[in-house]
Amino acid sequence: MEFHELQGERIKLIPLEFDHIPNLYEYSEHPEIWTHYPAKIRTLEDS
């Protein structure tokens, strides 16, 4: 079974793609997000 997308009234889930990495990295710059994460991602290359 291949997943393409799941859409509800207020949200749409799509599979992650490599094209999403730069935007996800930009939105994850807040240090408190990584407080309990075992790896430190400080640069785009770390992701």
Summary of the structure (lengths in Angstrom):
residues: 47
radius of gyration: 13.8
end to end distance: 27.8
largest distance: 37.0
contacts: 60
relative contact order: 0.15
helix: 36%
strand: 9%
